[in-house]
Amino acid sequence: MWIKVNANIPKEGAMNEALVDGNDILIARSEGKLYCALNSCPHEDIKLTLGCIKDNRITCSLHGYSFSLNSGQSSDSDVENLQMFGVKQEGNDIYIEVQQ
């Protein structure tokens, strides 16, 4: 199911936050594409929007673990992968795909 998100479309290399069904999510733009993920590092539960995007990876500001924006895969095998969501843009609106 696709849900419209109340968030601005981020600029290249930037992230925005939104609250969807009680979950804090991030929406990022990297390499011209939108990505959406849970806004919480699986390692220490800190907001990933406090980090940065480089080489199509989001890096946590606390311990430096990074996650692929394509797949959510963690840079460290001891840290869980990032929960990702489908995302699409229609005009000035953003929609994310959530499981029912």
C-alpha positions in Angstrom: 0.0 0.0 0.0 1.3 3.5 -0.9 1.0 6.3 1.6 1.5 10.0 0.9 4.2 11.4 3.0 4.1 15.0 4.4 7.7 15.9 3.7 9.6 18.1 1.3 11.5 16.5 -1.5 15.1 16.6 -0.5 17.8 18.2 -2.6 20.7 16.1 -4.0 22.8 14.6 -1.1 20.3 15.7 1.5 17.7 14.0 3.8 14.4 15.0 5.3 12.4 13.4 8.1 8.7 12.4 8.2 6.4 10.6 10.6 4.4 7.8 8.9 2.1 5.5 10.9 4.1 6.3 14.1 7.4 5.5 12.5 10.2 8.1 12.0 11.4 7.7 8.5 14.0 9.5 6.4 13.7 10.4 2.7 17.0 10.9 0.9 18.1 11.9 -2.5 21.4 10.5 -3.8 22.6 10.2 -7.4 19.3 11.7 -8.6 17.2 9.0 -7.0 14.9 9.0 -3.9 15.3 6.5 -1.1 13.3 5.9 2.1 14.4 4.1 5.3 13.6 3.9 9.0 15.3 6.9 10.6 17.1 4.9 13.2 20.5 3.3 13.2 20.1 -0.4 13.9 23.2 -0.3 16.1 22.4 2.4 18.7 18.9 3.8 17.8 20.1 7.3 16.8 18.5 9.3 14.0 20.4 8.7 10.7 19.4 12.1 9.5 22.1 13.4 11.9 24.6 11.6 9.7 25.6 12.2 6.1 25.3 10.7 2.6 28.4 9.9 0.6 28.9 7.4 -2.3 25.2 6.4 -2.1 25.6 5.3 1.5 24.2 6.9 4.7 26.7 7.1 7.5 25.6 7.2 11.2 27.0 10.2 13.1 27.5 8.2 16.3 29.8 5.3 15.4 30.4 5.7 11.7 28.5 2.6 10.5 27.2 3.1 7.0 24.3 1.6 5.1 23.7 1.2 1.3 20.8 3.4 0.1 20.1 0.8 -2.6 19.7 -2.2 -0.3 20.1 -1.1 3.4 23.1 -3.4 3.7 25.3 -2.5 6.7 29.0 -1.9 6.4 29.6 -4.3 9.3 28.4 -7.8 9.5 27.7 -7.5 13.2 25.2 -4.6 12.6 21.7 -5.3 11.3 20.8 -4.0 7.9 18.7 -0.8 7.6 15.0 -1.2 7.0 14.1 0.3 3.6 10.8 1.2 2.0 9.8 1.7 -1.6 9.4 5.3 -2.5 8.1 7.3 -5.5 7.6 10.9 -6.4 4.5 12.1 -8.3 4.8 15.8 -9.0 5.6 17.5 -5.7 4.3 14.5 -3.7 6.2 11.7 -2.1 4.7 8.2 -1.5 6.2 5.3 0.4 5.3 1.7 0.2 4.3 0.0 3.5 3.3 -3.5 4.3 -0.2 -4.1 5.7 
